[in-house]
Amino acid sequence: MAIIRETIDVDRTPDEVYAYVLEPSHLPEWQLSAVSAEPLDEGPIHTGSRVRVTRRVGTREVPMTVEFDELDPPHSWDLHGIDGPVRPRTHGEIEPLDGGRRSRVTIDIDFEGHGFGKVLVPLVVRPQVRKELPRDERLLKERLERTNG
């Protein structure tokens, strides 16, 4: 299956966007399916950090753990799911615009299904994410720009 990709421009610096996106407590603020996100490690997010994310998938709430594979502040991040029936693989990039005063955010997501997740991915997850990711990015833009002063 093809990776799901969305891009949006945000009137905030790459540093501000990166700090917001990589803070687990903000996840439910800008991702419609995220119910909660809780770091499983002490300190700031780093390569190897794990976060427990509970997502609404269809009518169910499904917990999963994601692990950060690579961090390149304030440019990019990679993470993947390590448990649960639906395991995302996400790559995010933040490109500076207008001399670094603005940012272009691109998020790529793919999924691997395990067990009943093999059925959920094509029937529920991919269609849900194709609809939600553009809304999630618009919500991210609104949240970040609302606090722009």
C-alpha positions in Angstrom: 0.0 0.0 0.0 1.1 3.6 -0.6 2.2 5.8 2.2 -0.3 8.4 3.3 1.3 11.9 3.0 0.1 15.3 4.0 1.8 18.7 4.0 0.8 22.1 5.5 2.5 25.4 6.0 2.5 26.9 9.5 3.3 30.4 10.6 5.7 29.3 13.3 9.4 28.6 13.3 10.7 25.1 12.8 11.9 25.0 16.4 8.4 25.9 17.7 6.7 23.4 15.5 9.1 20.6 16.4 8.8 21.3 20.1 5.0 21.1 19.9 4.8 18.1 17.7 7.3 16.0 19.8 5.6 16.8 23.1 3.4 13.7 23.8 0.9 15.7 25.9 0.0 17.8 22.8 -0.9 14.7 20.7 -4.6 14.6 21.6 -4.8 18.4 21.0 -4.1 18.0 17.2 -4.7 14.4 16.3 -8.4 13.5 16.2 -8.0 9.8 16.9 -5.6 10.3 19.8 -7.3 9.8 23.1 -4.1 10.0 25.3 -0.3 9.9 25.0 2.0 9.1 27.9 5.8 9.0 27.8 7.2 5.7 29.2 10.7 7.1 29.7 12.0 9.9 31.9 13.2 13.2 30.5 12.7 14.8 27.0 11.9 12.6 24.0 15.1 11.1 22.6 16.0 8.3 20.2 14.7 5.1 21.8 12.0 6.9 23.8 8.7 5.1 24.0 5.2 6.6 24.3 2.0 4.8 25.1 -0.7 6.2 22.8 -4.4 5.3 23.0 -6.3 5.9 19.8 -9.9 5.6 18.7 -10.0 3.1 15.9 -13.5 2.8 14.6 -15.6 2.5 17.8 -12.8 1.0 19.9 -10.0 2.6 22.0 -6.8 0.8 21.2 -3.6 1.3 23.2 -0.3 1.0 21.4 3.4 1.8 22.1 5.5 3.8 19.7 9.3 4.1 19.7 11.3 7.0 18.3 13.8 5.7 15.8 15.5 8.9 14.8 15.3 12.6 15.8 16.9 15.5 14.0 15.7 18.6 15.7 14.1 20.7 14.3 14.0 19.0 11.0 12.6 15.5 11.2 11.5 12.5 13.3 10.8 8.9 12.7 8.8 6.5 14.9 7.2 3.1 14.7 4.7 1.1 16.6 6.1 -1.8 18.6 3.0 -3.5 19.9 -0.8 -3.7 19.3 -2.7 -4.9 16.2 -2.0 -1.8 14.2 1.6 -0.5 14.1 2.3 2.8 12.5 5.5 3.8 10.8 5.7 7.6 10.7 8.2 10.1 9.3 7.8 13.8 9.9 9.7 16.7 8.3 9.8 20.4 9.0 11.2 22.6 6.3 12.0 26.3 7.1 10.2 28.9 5.0 10.7 32.7 4.7 14.1 32.6 6.3 12.9 30.3 9.1 10.0 32.5 10.2 7.5 29.9 8.9 7.5 26.1 8.4 6.3 23.4 6.0 5.3 20.3 7.9 5.1 17.0 6.0 3.9 13.8 7.7 4.2 10.3 6.0 2.4 7.4 7.7 2.2 3.7 6.8 0.8 0.8 8.8 1.6 -2.8 9.5 -1.3 -5.0 10.8 -0.8 -7.9 13.2 -3.5 -10.4 14.1 -6.9 -8.8 13.6 -5.0 -5.7 12.6 -4.4 -7.3 9.2 -8.1 -6.8 8.6 -8.3 -3.4 10.4 -5.5 -1.7 8.4 -7.2 -1.8 5.0 -10.8 -1.7 6.1 -10.8 0.8 8.9 -7.4 2.4 9.7 -6.2 3.5 6.2 -9.6 5.1 5.3 -9.8 6.8 8.7 -6.3 8.2 8.5 -6.8 9.3 4.9 -9.7 11.5 6.1 -8.1 12.5 9.4 -4.5 13.4 8.5 -5.5 16.5 6.5 -7.8 17.6 9.4 -5.0 16.8 11.9 -2.6 19.0 10.1 -5.1 21.8 9.9 -5.7 21.4 13.6 -1.9 21.5 14.2 -1.7 24.7 12.2 -4.6 26.3 14.2 -3.2 25.3 17.6 0.3 26.6 16.8 -0.8 29.8 15.1 -3.4 30.6 17.8 -0.6 31.0 20.3 1.5 33.0 17.9 1.9 36.4 19.3 
